[in-house]
Amino acid sequence: MKKRIRGVIAGTALGDAMGMPTECWSQDKIKERFPEGIDRLYPASQNDIFGRTLEAGAVTDDTINTLMILNMLKKNHGKVCVDDYIKELSDWNENSGVSAYVSGPSTLKALDKIAKGVPVEEAGVTGTTNGAAMKIAPIGIVSDYREMQNLIKNVYQICLPTHNTKIAIAGASAVAAAVSYTVRGGSSIDEIWNIAYSAITAAQEYGYDFPSASLPFRMKQARKILDEEKRDEGSILKRLYDEIGTGMETIETIPCVFAIVELANGDTWKAAQLCAQIGWDTDTIGAISCGICGGMNPELPEKEVTLIEQVNGLDFNAMAEDVLSYV
């Protein structure tokens, strides 16, 4: 289990770092710059849309927020304490110097509201983006998918301040349940889809009813693309980009995540490469997809993982050891 937990955490960082250089690029732009695909970690480009000068292996808010959740769980002996998470997130947002360039719009908007005295329960009622799902993996690690209601309640606590909407909570719940299944030894692609659907259904009573298309329907459409294109990676990525969308909204991100997990057959390194080429929110789709795959198949490309640890000052083994005692 420790190895699988490490796979989830390191996989999240790997997908994030692989997708960082192409974040907010179109598929055509990525193909033009990387005609042979992306098979290693790259630094941010000179024309990075956010003006970042990040080196190869650097992570973004996807990993940073995931680590905040891990820190909160460690501080509270495996229990969710949303106030501690908000404090750490607010401190980082104010003092990191990079938050404005890497944090999502729902998070920034909610933090601004909280700072102005808006109650936590009201701050995230328009948060429909993937900022909840991107950081939720630790909740999946410490919550058992076989006790779904408890898992959903834990997810809801994390979503409450920034993403208190039905769609964001449903998407984050699907991810947390999938991660929970993998760290407990599960590796069936079909079962991952089934558990995700179960989590979405169980999460329906939570969150503000902000308008959204049907997440289960969009997920079924994404899987239909896999079947119709007979595992042709280029055609599948193109259709996901064109028909499902690969942006930062939960309704786009989550269907693509589960489609990538299946297309990569749970291989973390393969998923990282696919996500880096999918276009738009490449780092977040990568972080979530590779987190799930890392639990399924924790044999990761250690050269790249070591680089990520060195560049960001991380120790994935120690993190896995810390959280293991709370599972």
Backbone bond lengths (Angstrom), bond angles and torsions (degrees), N, CA, C in turn:
res aa  C-N    CA-C-N  psi(-1)  N-CA   C-N-CA  omega(-1)  CA-C   N-CA-C  phi
1 M - - - 1.463 - - 1.527 111.14 -
2 K 1.335 117.20 -39.28 1.465 119.39 178.48 1.528 110.19 -58.78
3 K 1.321 116.72 -41.14 1.459 120.47 179.89 1.520 111.10 -63.40
4 R 1.321 116.38 -39.61 1.463 119.96 179.03 1.532 111.65 -69.47
5 I 1.328 115.67 -38.75 1.464 119.56 177.06 1.528 109.98 -62.41
6 R 1.336 115.90 -45.27 1.464 119.03 175.95 1.521 110.38 -59.41
7 G 1.343 116.67 -38.36 1.454 120.37 178.89 1.513 112.42 -61.20
8 V 1.338 116.64 -39.57 1.468 120.50 178.16 1.522 110.68 -64.72
9 I 1.329 116.75 -48.42 1.469 120.56 -175.73 1.525 110.78 -68.01
10 A 1.327 116.26 -49.30 1.464 119.87 -179.91 1.524 110.96 -67.30
11 G 1.326 117.24 -35.90 1.458 120.93 177.43 1.521 111.69 -62.42
12 T 1.324 116.36 -41.01 1.466 120.84 176.52 1.523 110.76 -57.78
13 A 1.322 116.08 -47.77 1.466 120.39 -179.75 1.525 111.58 -66.29
14 L 1.328 117.06 -37.66 1.465 121.10 179.71 1.526 111.00 -63.78
15 G 1.328 117.18 -48.12 1.457 120.07 179.10 1.512 112.18 -63.38
16 D 1.331 116.45 -37.01 1.458 122.23 177.76 1.529 110.78 -63.99
17 A 1.331 116.20 -50.74 1.466 120.50 -177.01 1.529 112.19 -67.39
18 M 1.324 116.96 -34.89 1.465 120.01 177.85 1.521 111.41 -67.71
19 G 1.324 116.19 -37.14 1.458 120.02 -177.38 1.511 114.29 -85.45
20 M 1.332 117.31 -13.99 1.466 121.36 -176.75 1.533 113.48 -54.35
21 P 1.339 119.89 -48.49 1.481 118.92 -174.95 1.521 114.45 -65.53
22 T 1.339 118.04 -25.31 1.467 120.73 -176.79 1.521 112.58 -106.19
23 E 1.334 117.31 9.88 1.463 120.59 179.82 1.529 110.72 -58.84
24 C 1.316 116.07 132.14 1.464 124.06 -179.86 1.528 113.03 69.33
25 W 1.330 117.74 18.69 1.462 121.59 171.98 1.518 109.28 -95.44
26 S 1.313 116.23 149.87 1.459 120.19 172.51 1.527 109.29 -76.38
27 Q 1.323 116.29 163.08 1.464 119.22 175.97 1.520 111.35 -61.72
28 D 1.315 116.44 -39.69 1.469 119.18 -179.13 1.527 111.18 -63.53
29 K 1.311 116.73 -40.46 1.467 120.29 179.27 1.535 110.31 -64.98
30 I 1.334 116.19 -39.96 1.461 120.06 179.42 1.531 110.39 -65.01
31 K 1.327 116.39 -42.73 1.466 120.16 179.25 1.525 111.44 -63.91
32 E 1.321 115.57 -36.76 1.468 119.51 179.41 1.528 111.24 -67.17
33 R 1.334 116.19 -40.83 1.465 120.87 -178.31 1.530 112.05 -79.34
34 F 1.338 116.68 -34.58 1.460 121.69 -178.18 1.530 110.07 -127.06
35 P 1.313 118.34 70.22 1.470 121.23 -175.30 1.533 113.68 -62.22
36 E 1.318 117.52 -24.25 1.466 121.23 179.70 1.523 111.99 -97.62
37 G 1.315 116.89 8.63 1.453 120.15 -178.21 1.515 112.08 92.73
38 I 1.317 116.59 178.46 1.466 122.69 -178.92 1.522 107.67 -116.78
39 D 1.324 115.98 113.98 1.460 119.63 -175.44 1.519 113.00 -126.40
40 R 1.342 116.73 18.06 1.456 120.34 174.62 1.525 108.98 -158.52
41 L 1.308 115.79 170.58 1.458 121.57 179.21 1.527 109.93 -77.53
42 Y 1.325 116.46 133.45 1.451 122.11 179.22 1.532 110.08 -121.16
43 P 1.327 117.38 155.34 1.463 119.96 172.55 1.525 110.30 -77.62
44 A 1.316 115.97 168.83 1.458 119.59 172.96 1.527 108.87 -61.98
45 S 1.326 116.24 144.48 1.462 119.99 -177.61 1.524 110.88 -77.79
46 Q 1.315 115.74 167.07 1.462 120.37 -179.79 1.521 112.14 -65.00
47 N 1.322 116.34 -25.90 1.468 119.45 178.38 1.522 111.10 -107.67
48 D 1.335 116.05 37.33 1.466 121.12 176.50 1.520 109.45 -54.22
49 I 1.307 116.58 132.85 1.463 121.12 -173.62 1.522 112.15 -62.07
50 F 1.344 117.10 -26.59 1.464 120.57 179.69 1.528 112.81 -97.50
51 G 1.328 115.85 0.30 1.449 119.28 -178.34 1.520 113.74 72.62
52 R 1.332 116.83 21.73 1.461 120.68 -178.47 1.525 111.00 -77.74
53 T 1.315 115.49 150.55 1.464 121.29 175.28 1.526 108.88 -120.61
54 L 1.310 116.13 51.34 1.464 121.70 -176.19 1.527 110.66 -81.34
55 E 1.323 116.21 139.57 1.456 120.48 179.41 1.522 111.10 -83.76
56 A 1.315 116.07 166.39 1.457 121.23 179.54 1.520 109.84 -57.83
57 G 1.330 115.67 129.82 1.453 121.15 -179.26 1.508 114.51 96.48
58 A 1.335 117.31 -7.77 1.466 120.33 179.53 1.525 110.26 -70.67
59 V 1.324 116.42 141.38 1.460 121.60 179.06 1.530 109.82 -100.86
60 T 1.333 115.61 170.17 1.462 121.19 -179.42 1.529 109.57 -122.04
61 D 1.333 115.81 -158.61 1.458 120.01 -175.03 1.523 113.32 -63.96
62 D 1.330 118.33 -22.22 1.464 120.16 178.78 1.524 110.58 -59.08
63 T 1.321 115.91 -51.25 1.458 121.20 178.82 1.518 111.10 -73.04
64 I 1.319 117.52 -41.90 1.463 121.20 -177.77 1.531 110.83 -58.32
65 N 1.330 117.31 -44.54 1.459 120.61 179.12 1.528 111.68 -69.24
66 T 1.328 116.76 -35.93 1.461 119.98 176.04 1.526 110.41 -61.01
67 L 1.329 116.68 -41.00 1.461 120.80 178.83 1.528 111.14 -67.83
68 M 1.328 117.17 -32.79 1.465 120.01 175.81 1.525 110.84 -62.53
69 I 1.336 116.24 -41.18 1.468 120.00 178.09 1.521 109.73 -65.23
70 L 1.320 117.48 -41.69 1.471 120.76 176.87 1.528 110.52 -60.60
71 N 1.325 117.31 -43.25 1.464 120.82 178.97 1.523 111.27 -63.31
72 M 1.333 116.29 -41.09 1.454 119.98 178.91 1.527 111.08 -62.67
73 L 1.344 116.57 -42.06 1.459 120.71 178.99 1.526 110.93 -64.97
74 K 1.326 116.87 -40.43 1.460 120.74 178.53 1.529 110.79 -63.66
75 K 1.308 116.60 -43.82 1.462 121.47 -179.13 1.520 111.50 -63.20
76 N 1.337 116.47 -33.22 1.464 121.25 -174.85 1.531 112.73 -108.76
77 H 1.331 115.65 22.72 1.470 121.55 174.74 1.526 112.49 54.87
78 G 1.313 115.24 44.60 1.455 120.85 174.49 1.516 115.02 88.70
79 K 1.314 117.92 -1.47 1.461 121.68 -179.73 1.531 110.44 -97.34
80 V 1.324 115.75 151.39 1.460 121.14 178.81 1.520 109.65 -83.40
81 C 1.323 116.30 126.00 1.465 122.08 174.62 1.520 107.00 -130.16
82 V 1.309 116.60 98.70 1.456 120.77 -172.42 1.526 111.77 -64.75
83 D 1.332 118.01 -30.15 1.460 120.28 -179.98 1.528 111.18 -63.97
84 D 1.334 116.51 -40.29 1.466 119.73 177.96 1.520 111.25 -65.00
85 Y 1.332 116.19 -39.69 1.467 119.57 178.62 1.528 110.40 -64.94
86 I 1.322 117.60 -44.17 1.463 120.82 -179.88 1.528 110.59 -60.81
87 K 1.325 116.70 -42.28 1.461 120.34 -179.29 1.528 110.91 -62.21
88 E 1.336 116.08 -45.98 1.460 119.28 -179.27 1.522 111.06 -66.22
89 L 1.333 116.04 -40.91 1.458 119.99 179.27 1.523 110.66 -64.70
90 S 1.330 117.39 -42.68 1.467 121.30 179.81 1.527 111.10 -64.25
91 D 1.340 116.01 -42.80 1.473 119.60 179.02 1.522 110.68 -61.81
92 W 1.327 115.65 -44.35 1.466 119.01 179.77 1.522 110.84 -65.07
93 N 1.315 116.27 -41.71 1.453 120.32 -178.99 1.527 111.43 -60.75
94 E 1.321 116.26 -36.66 1.461 120.61 -177.19 1.530 112.92 -82.12
95 N 1.326 117.51 -29.32 1.460 120.00 -168.58 1.519 116.10 -116.57
96 S 1.332 118.08 -8.93 1.461 119.20 -173.29 1.527 112.90 -72.09
97 G 1.322 116.76 -30.60 1.452 120.04 -176.71 1.521 113.95 84.25
98 V 1.349 117.18 -11.42 1.466 120.20 -179.11 1.526 112.50 -123.09
99 S 1.322 117.27 -5.05 1.465 120.21 -175.13 1.522 112.03 -55.36
100 A 1.317 116.59 -41.35 1.472 120.05 -177.66 1.515 112.30 -62.52
101 Y 1.344 116.86 -23.37 1.454 121.09 -177.16 1.530 112.80 -93.33
102 V 1.336 116.81 -21.39 1.468 118.34 -172.76 1.522 113.82 -121.77
103 S 1.321 119.16 -17.24 1.462 121.01 -179.28 1.519 110.84 -78.62
104 G 1.344 115.45 147.75 1.453 121.19 -179.32 1.521 112.01 -77.53
105 P 1.335 116.77 163.18 1.454 120.91 -176.00 1.521 114.16 -65.97
106 S 1.332 117.53 -36.17 1.466 119.77 -179.87 1.524 110.84 -65.00
107 T 1.320 116.28 -42.11 1.464 120.79 -179.86 1.517 111.16 -65.39
108 L 1.326 117.38 -47.67 1.467 120.68 -178.98 1.523 111.26 -62.46
109 K 1.326 116.64 -41.36 1.468 120.79 -179.49 1.528 110.68 -65.28
110 A 1.337 116.45 -43.64 1.465 120.48 -178.35 1.523 111.55 -66.95
111 L 1.333 116.99 -41.75 1.457 119.96 179.22 1.523 111.50 -62.92
112 D 1.321 116.16 -37.22 1.456 120.34 177.19 1.530 110.58 -63.75
113 K 1.325 116.17 -41.37 1.467 120.24 178.25 1.523 111.36 -64.48
114 I 1.336 116.20 -44.84 1.468 120.14 -179.66 1.521 110.55 -61.52
115 A 1.329 116.30 -40.94 1.467 120.78 178.96 1.526 111.63 -62.76
116 K 1.330 116.65 -27.87 1.458 121.37 -179.68 1.528 112.54 -90.49
117 G 1.347 116.38 4.49 1.453 120.12 174.84 1.510 115.97 97.77
118 V 1.326 117.69 4.43 1.467 119.70 177.27 1.526 108.56 -68.02
119 P 1.342 119.13 133.94 1.456 121.11 179.07 1.523 111.86 -56.84
120 V 1.327 116.51 145.26 1.459 121.47 -178.71 1.523 111.24 -54.89
121 E 1.322 116.72 -37.86 1.464 120.69 -177.24 1.523 112.53 -64.56
122 E 1.332 116.89 -21.44 1.459 120.91 -177.00 1.532 113.15 -104.43
123 A 1.310 117.00 -14.68 1.465 120.24 -172.06 1.522 113.28 -66.68
124 G 1.336 117.03 -31.49 1.458 119.98 -173.43 1.512 115.84 -108.30
125 V 1.330 117.90 22.67 1.465 119.90 -172.52 1.534 113.49 -75.69
126 T 1.323 117.90 -3.63 1.465 120.37 172.99 1.527 111.26 -116.34
127 G 1.316 117.13 8.71 1.457 121.54 -176.53 1.518 112.99 -80.68
128 T 1.312 116.85 96.31 1.471 121.50 -177.14 1.526 112.55 -110.51
129 T 1.324 117.23 1.74 1.462 120.20 -174.97 1.534 111.13 -81.94
130 N 1.339 115.32 -179.31 1.462 120.96 -172.21 1.529 113.38 -85.35
131 G 1.333 117.71 9.63 1.454 120.65 -179.59 1.511 114.35 -63.17
132 A 1.323 117.26 -22.46 1.469 120.12 175.59 1.523 110.23 -77.06
133 A 1.318 115.90 -48.54 1.466 120.57 -176.94 1.516 112.45 -66.15
134 M 1.325 117.93 -31.12 1.465 120.77 -173.59 1.520 112.73 -68.08
135 K 1.339 117.23 -25.60 1.467 120.95 -173.39 1.523 112.84 -111.67
136 I 1.322 117.94 4.73 1.461 121.19 -167.41 1.526 114.37 -86.31
137 A 1.330 118.02 -7.53 1.468 120.66 -175.64 1.527 113.50 -52.29
138 P 1.343 120.33 -42.58 1.465 118.69 179.38 1.524 113.85 -59.54
139 I 1.333 116.67 -31.14 1.465 119.27 177.57 1.528 109.62 -67.64
140 G 1.327 116.63 -36.08 1.458 120.18 174.92 1.516 112.11 -65.93
141 I 1.326 116.43 -32.71 1.467 119.99 179.53 1.524 110.72 -65.89
142 V 1.326 117.27 -45.26 1.477 119.89 -174.42 1.526 113.11 -90.86
143 S 1.322 119.10 -7.34 1.468 122.53 -179.01 1.521 109.63 -111.22
144 D 1.313 116.92 134.92 1.468 122.27 -178.15 1.528 109.75 -87.17
145 Y 1.324 116.90 122.67 1.470 121.24 -179.49 1.529 111.84 -62.06
146 R 1.328 117.43 -20.41 1.466 120.49 178.26 1.525 111.78 -76.86
147 E 1.321 116.18 -10.47 1.463 122.62 171.62 1.525 106.68 -115.81
148 M 1.333 114.43 68.46 1.462 121.42 -166.85 1.518 113.68 -60.23
149 Q 1.317 118.08 -40.48 1.463 119.92 -177.82 1.519 111.29 -63.25
150 N 1.305 117.26 -37.96 1.458 120.50 177.66 1.528 110.64 -67.43
151 L 1.330 116.39 -41.32 1.463 120.62 176.64 1.527 110.95 -59.24
152 I 1.327 116.40 -45.73 1.465 120.50 -178.42 1.528 110.89 -63.87
153 K 1.319 117.02 -39.94 1.470 120.37 178.62 1.528 110.85 -61.97
154 N 1.325 116.52 -39.70 1.464 119.84 177.93 1.527 111.39 -66.50
155 V 1.325 115.80 -41.33 1.467 120.30 176.67 1.528 110.14 -60.88
156 Y 1.313 115.91 -44.38 1.463 120.89 -178.29 1.525 111.49 -59.22
157 Q 1.325 117.06 -39.75 1.462 120.58 -179.88 1.528 110.82 -60.95
158 I 1.328 116.54 -38.75 1.466 120.27 179.25 1.525 110.90 -71.69
159 C 1.323 116.63 -37.33 1.463 120.92 -178.09 1.527 112.99 -74.11
160 L 1.318 116.03 -25.77 1.461 121.84 -169.94 1.528 114.68 -48.19
161 P 1.338 120.45 -50.61 1.471 118.77 -173.86 1.519 115.16 -74.08
162 T 1.326 118.83 -27.43 1.465 120.21 -172.31 1.525 114.62 -123.01
163 H 1.332 118.33 -25.63 1.464 121.72 -174.15 1.533 110.64 -137.75
164 N 1.321 115.73 55.10 1.467 121.22 -175.79 1.527 111.12 -86.29
165 T 1.333 116.39 56.48 1.463 121.93 177.12 1.523 109.20 -126.37
166 K 1.309 116.08 155.02 1.459 120.07 -178.43 1.522 112.60 -58.68
167 I 1.318 117.36 -42.04 1.461 120.27 -175.83 1.527 111.03 -68.43
168 A 1.345 117.31 -42.86 1.468 119.79 -179.32 1.520 111.32 -67.10
169 I 1.325 116.89 -41.09 1.460 120.90 179.66 1.528 110.36 -67.07
170 A 1.325 116.71 -39.86 1.470 120.04 178.37 1.522 110.84 -63.00
171 G 1.334 116.84 -45.43 1.462 119.95 179.66 1.512 112.45 -63.96
172 A 1.335 116.44 -43.71 1.459 120.13 178.49 1.521 111.09 -64.96
173 S 1.320 117.24 -36.65 1.462 121.10 178.96 1.525 111.36 -64.95
174 A 1.330 116.29 -40.25 1.464 120.03 177.92 1.522 110.68 -60.68
175 V 1.326 116.49 -42.39 1.468 121.06 179.90 1.522 110.81 -67.68
176 A 1.323 116.73 -46.89 1.468 120.12 -179.10 1.524 111.17 -60.52
177 A 1.320 116.75 -41.24 1.465 120.47 -179.89 1.524 111.03 -65.94
178 A 1.336 116.79 -40.16 1.463 120.43 178.46 1.524 111.04 -64.49
179 V 1.338 116.93 -43.08 1.461 120.92 177.63 1.525 110.34 -62.85
180 S 1.321 116.30 -44.26 1.459 120.79 179.14 1.526 111.32 -57.30
181 Y 1.298 115.46 -43.71 1.472 120.98 178.92 1.523 111.45 -61.83
182 T 1.321 117.05 -42.88 1.468 119.32 -175.86 1.528 112.42 -71.62
183 V 1.335 118.16 -41.49 1.466 118.68 -178.77 1.519 111.61 -69.41
184 R 1.319 116.47 -17.00 1.466 120.34 176.56 1.524 111.78 -96.68
185 G 1.326 115.63 17.54 1.457 121.16 170.25 1.508 116.01 102.64
186 G 1.326 118.42 -1.88 1.456 120.83 -177.99 1.518 112.83 -76.70
187 S 1.320 116.05 143.39 1.467 119.69 -179.53 1.526 113.05 -144.42
188 S 1.326 118.44 7.70 1.459 121.84 -179.48 1.526 110.50 -81.03
189 I 1.318 116.86 122.65 1.465 121.01 178.29 1.522 110.57 -61.30
190 D 1.320 117.16 -44.79 1.462 120.30 179.62 1.524 111.07 -59.44
191 E 1.313 116.14 -42.01 1.463 119.48 -178.54 1.526 111.04 -68.42
192 I 1.321 117.81 -33.52 1.468 120.42 176.59 1.528 110.53 -61.45
193 W 1.326 116.85 -44.93 1.468 120.08 175.68 1.533 110.47 -60.25
194 N 1.333 117.23 -46.17 1.472 120.84 -177.33 1.525 111.26 -62.47
195 I 1.322 116.69 -42.97 1.461 120.72 179.70 1.521 110.57 -65.95
196 A 1.322 116.81 -37.95 1.468 120.08 177.19 1.524 111.40 -61.48
197 Y 1.330 116.56 -44.86 1.466 119.88 177.76 1.528 111.31 -62.24
198 S 1.335 116.71 -40.47 1.464 120.72 178.97 1.523 111.03 -62.37
199 A 1.326 115.62 -41.04 1.463 119.83 179.44 1.525 111.46 -65.63
200 I 1.317 116.51 -40.81 1.468 120.69 178.81 1.529 110.37 -61.02
201 T 1.318 116.12 -43.37 1.466 120.69 178.71 1.525 110.91 -63.32
202 A 1.328 116.08 -44.45 1.461 120.51 -178.03 1.521 112.59 -67.21
203 A 1.321 116.97 -24.10 1.467 121.20 -176.47 1.523 113.18 -86.67
204 Q 1.311 118.46 -3.46 1.463 120.67 -171.60 1.516 114.78 -63.29
205 E 1.315 117.72 -23.78 1.466 119.27 -178.64 1.529 112.87 -81.67
206 Y 1.329 116.77 -3.10 1.461 120.52 -175.71 1.528 111.24 -107.37
207 G 1.333 114.91 144.47 1.452 120.25 170.95 1.515 114.90 94.96
208 Y 1.329 114.53 158.06 1.456 122.15 177.51 1.524 109.28 -70.95
209 D 1.311 115.27 140.37 1.470 120.66 -174.32 1.525 110.73 -83.66
210 F 1.323 115.77 65.59 1.459 120.94 176.36 1.535 108.07 -76.23
211 P 1.341 119.00 138.87 1.470 120.95 -174.03 1.526 113.17 -56.58
212 S 1.323 115.65 138.79 1.465 120.99 177.95 1.516 109.52 -160.67
213 A 1.323 114.99 151.60 1.463 119.95 170.31 1.520 109.03 -69.60
214 S 1.321 116.81 171.99 1.460 122.28 -177.96 1.528 110.89 -76.43
215 L 1.332 116.37 119.43 1.460 120.38 177.85 1.532 112.14 -67.10
216 P 1.340 120.01 -45.45 1.476 118.72 177.28 1.524 112.72 -59.05
217 F 1.328 117.58 -40.44 1.455 120.08 178.93 1.519 110.85 -62.71
218 R 1.326 116.71 -45.46 1.467 120.52 -179.40 1.539 110.71 -63.94
219 M 1.322 116.69 -36.17 1.464 120.17 177.52 1.529 111.01 -66.33
220 K 1.324 115.84 -41.50 1.473 119.38 178.15 1.522 110.92 -64.38
221 Q 1.316 116.73 -35.23 1.462 120.02 176.71 1.524 110.96 -65.84
222 A 1.330 116.13 -39.54 1.464 119.89 178.70 1.532 110.48 -63.85
223 R 1.324 116.38 -41.73 1.471 118.73 179.68 1.528 111.19 -70.72
224 K 1.303 115.86 -30.75 1.469 119.97 176.24 1.526 110.14 -62.80
225 I 1.316 116.90 -37.52 1.465 120.78 177.11 1.529 110.38 -61.22
226 L 1.319 117.13 -41.74 1.465 120.63 177.57 1.527 110.68 -57.50
227 D 1.319 115.94 -45.56 1.467 120.38 -178.34 1.521 111.44 -67.06
228 E 1.315 116.78 -43.37 1.460 120.33 -175.92 1.520 112.86 -69.11
229 E 1.314 117.24 -32.30 1.471 120.64 -175.28 1.527 113.14 -93.70
230 K 1.335 116.87 3.99 1.479 121.13 171.86 1.527 112.71 51.32
231 R 1.319 116.44 43.88 1.470 122.04 174.79 1.535 114.04 68.76
232 D 1.313 117.50 16.70 1.466 120.50 174.86 1.529 107.97 -75.33
233 E 1.318 116.79 104.25 1.463 121.05 -171.61 1.524 112.99 -58.50
234 G 1.326 117.14 -46.20 1.456 120.10 -178.42 1.512 112.55 -61.06
235 S 1.334 116.24 -44.42 1.466 120.32 -179.93 1.522 111.28 -67.21
236 I 1.319 116.39 -38.67 1.466 120.32 -179.53 1.523 110.76 -66.36
237 L 1.320 117.58 -46.87 1.462 120.25 178.43 1.521 111.28 -60.71
238 K 1.317 116.46 -40.44 1.470 120.80 179.32 1.523 110.89 -62.70
239 R 1.320 116.70 -45.53 1.462 119.78 -177.55 1.531 111.82 -71.53
240 L 1.322 117.24 -36.36 1.464 119.04 174.89 1.518 110.08 -60.87
241 Y 1.313 116.34 -44.10 1.458 122.42 179.80 1.533 110.97 -63.36
242 D 1.325 116.81 -44.84 1.467 121.72 -175.31 1.529 113.23 -79.92
243 E 1.327 117.06 -39.80 1.462 120.60 -168.72 1.526 114.29 -102.63
244 I 1.320 117.55 -34.26 1.461 121.08 179.82 1.519 110.30 -96.93
245 G 1.320 115.43 -37.94 1.461 120.91 -175.70 1.516 110.25 94.38
246 T 1.321 116.26 143.64 1.460 120.88 -179.05 1.526 111.07 -124.39
247 G 1.317 116.25 26.99 1.457 121.23 -177.99 1.507 113.35 -84.88
248 M 1.327 115.98 -167.81 1.459 121.50 -172.54 1.523 114.32 -86.02
249 E 1.313 118.49 -3.09 1.459 119.58 175.85 1.536 110.38 -74.09
250 T 1.318 116.04 140.22 1.463 121.23 179.93 1.522 111.52 -54.51
251 I 1.321 117.63 -39.82 1.461 122.09 -176.27 1.529 111.60 -63.51
252 E 1.320 118.08 -21.01 1.463 122.51 176.12 1.524 111.63 -96.40
253 T 1.326 115.83 -46.93 1.464 120.58 -173.02 1.524 112.89 -62.02
254 I 1.320 117.23 -49.55 1.467 120.04 -170.70 1.537 112.89 -65.43
255 P 1.333 120.17 -43.71 1.470 118.29 175.22 1.521 112.25 -58.92
256 C 1.336 117.17 -39.79 1.469 120.14 178.96 1.521 111.23 -65.96
257 V 1.315 117.09 -38.78 1.467 121.12 179.60 1.525 110.76 -57.55
258 F 1.312 116.96 -51.80 1.464 119.26 -176.27 1.524 111.55 -70.14
259 A 1.331 116.68 -31.33 1.461 119.46 174.84 1.527 111.03 -65.28
260 I 1.340 117.21 -40.79 1.466 121.20 179.15 1.524 110.64 -66.39
261 V 1.319 117.76 -41.71 1.468 121.03 178.09 1.527 110.22 -55.90
262 E 1.340 116.17 -43.20 1.462 119.06 179.23 1.526 111.45 -72.94
263 L 1.330 117.87 -42.92 1.462 120.95 -179.32 1.529 110.87 -60.27
264 A 1.322 116.84 -37.19 1.465 121.56 178.98 1.524 112.07 -83.02
265 N 1.336 116.42 -4.23 1.468 122.30 -177.35 1.529 111.13 54.24
266 G 1.325 115.34 37.30 1.459 120.76 176.91 1.505 115.34 77.19
267 D 1.334 118.66 6.03 1.454 122.49 179.43 1.532 109.06 -82.55
268 T 1.327 116.62 116.71 1.465 121.12 -173.03 1.521 112.49 -63.68
269 W 1.316 117.24 -45.25 1.466 120.81 -178.35 1.526 110.80 -65.87
270 K 1.316 116.64 -39.37 1.466 120.41 177.13 1.524 110.32 -64.74
271 A 1.318 116.69 -43.43 1.464 120.59 178.84 1.523 111.08 -61.44
272 A 1.328 117.01 -39.77 1.474 120.81 179.16 1.518 111.17 -61.58
273 Q 1.325 116.75 -41.93 1.461 120.91 179.58 1.528 111.17 -66.99
274 L 1.319 117.05 -42.24 1.461 120.80 179.70 1.532 110.86 -63.64
275 C 1.324 116.01 -44.58 1.464 119.91 -177.61 1.520 112.01 -66.22
276 A 1.316 116.99 -36.06 1.465 120.45 179.77 1.521 111.53 -64.38
277 Q 1.346 116.48 -20.90 1.462 121.34 -178.08 1.526 113.79 -103.70
278 I 1.342 117.29 -4.74 1.468 119.47 -171.84 1.519 112.36 -75.07
279 G 1.337 117.24 -23.53 1.458 120.21 178.64 1.518 113.40 94.80
280 W 1.322 116.07 158.16 1.462 127.64 178.69 1.528 110.75 63.87
281 D 1.319 119.33 -110.04 1.467 119.78 -172.85 1.524 110.58 -89.02
282 T 1.311 115.13 62.48 1.457 122.00 -172.56 1.525 113.20 -63.07
283 D 1.338 117.19 -38.79 1.462 119.13 -176.01 1.521 112.34 -71.43
284 T 1.333 117.20 -37.80 1.460 119.60 -179.37 1.527 111.41 -74.39
285 I 1.322 117.00 -43.78 1.465 119.29 175.55 1.519 109.37 -60.22
286 G 1.334 116.15 -38.37 1.451 120.69 177.80 1.516 112.37 -65.65
287 A 1.328 117.24 -46.12 1.461 120.81 -178.44 1.527 111.37 -59.83
288 I 1.330 116.78 -45.67 1.463 119.55 -177.09 1.521 110.98 -71.02
289 S 1.325 116.83 -46.67 1.472 120.90 -179.10 1.525 111.01 -60.23
290 C 1.315 116.28 -46.47 1.466 120.32 -176.13 1.514 111.93 -74.11
291 G 1.326 117.60 -24.74 1.458 119.62 172.90 1.516 110.89 -64.76
292 I 1.326 116.30 -45.03 1.472 120.55 177.88 1.523 110.11 -64.89
293 C 1.326 116.84 -46.97 1.470 120.52 -179.77 1.525 111.54 -63.26
294 G 1.335 116.72 -35.51 1.453 120.07 179.57 1.507 113.15 -63.25
295 G 1.328 116.84 -29.20 1.459 120.21 174.59 1.515 111.87 -75.59
296 M 1.327 115.80 -35.67 1.468 120.47 179.43 1.518 111.84 -70.40
297 N 1.317 115.35 -47.32 1.466 122.51 -175.64 1.520 109.13 -132.49
298 P 1.325 118.01 85.27 1.461 120.97 -172.67 1.520 115.79 -76.15
299 E 1.331 117.08 6.78 1.463 119.64 173.79 1.528 107.98 -79.35
300 L 1.313 116.62 98.60 1.459 122.47 -173.30 1.526 111.14 -102.05
301 P 1.337 117.71 162.25 1.472 120.77 175.22 1.528 109.14 -71.77
302 E 1.324 117.20 98.25 1.456 121.08 -168.43 1.527 113.08 -66.66
303 K 1.324 118.21 -27.68 1.462 119.77 176.95 1.521 110.24 -59.81
304 E 1.321 115.84 -46.75 1.468 120.95 -179.17 1.531 110.63 -70.47
305 V 1.326 116.62 -40.29 1.467 120.06 179.79 1.528 110.37 -62.98
306 T 1.319 116.91 -42.02 1.464 120.86 178.41 1.527 111.28 -62.39
307 L 1.329 117.00 -41.10 1.455 120.58 177.70 1.524 110.46 -60.74
308 I 1.328 116.96 -44.02 1.462 121.07 179.42 1.528 110.46 -61.51
309 E 1.319 116.66 -41.93 1.469 120.12 177.98 1.524 110.77 -61.84
310 Q 1.315 116.76 -43.66 1.458 120.94 -177.63 1.524 111.78 -67.39
311 V 1.310 116.72 -44.89 1.470 121.08 -176.66 1.523 111.62 -66.54
312 N 1.337 116.72 -36.23 1.464 120.74 -173.85 1.530 114.24 -105.74
313 G 1.330 116.79 0.39 1.464 120.16 179.83 1.513 113.08 66.48
314 L 1.324 116.86 45.18 1.463 122.35 -175.84 1.525 111.32 -114.06
315 D 1.323 115.55 157.84 1.462 122.36 175.65 1.522 107.57 -137.74
316 F 1.330 116.37 96.21 1.457 120.34 -174.30 1.529 112.66 -68.26
317 N 1.309 117.74 -32.29 1.462 120.02 176.72 1.524 110.95 -62.72
318 A 1.328 116.64 -45.23 1.461 120.56 179.99 1.522 110.79 -64.32
319 M 1.317 117.26 -39.71 1.466 120.59 178.36 1.518 111.50 -62.55
320 A 1.325 115.92 -43.04 1.459 120.05 179.29 1.515 110.63 -64.90
321 E 1.313 116.95 -39.55 1.467 121.30 178.08 1.525 110.75 -63.04
322 D 1.332 116.31 -41.76 1.470 120.69 -179.57 1.520 112.11 -60.60
323 V 1.321 116.73 -45.73 1.463 120.19 -173.56 1.528 112.76 -82.95
324 L 1.326 117.36 -20.06 1.460 121.43 -176.87 1.524 112.30 -57.32
325 S 1.309 116.77 -37.89 1.463 120.06 -175.80 1.534 112.95 -69.43
326 Y 1.330 116.72 -11.00 1.467 119.88 -178.71 1.523 112.40 -102.85
327 V 1.326 117.15 2.92 1.467 120.82 -177.34 1.525 109.62 -86.07
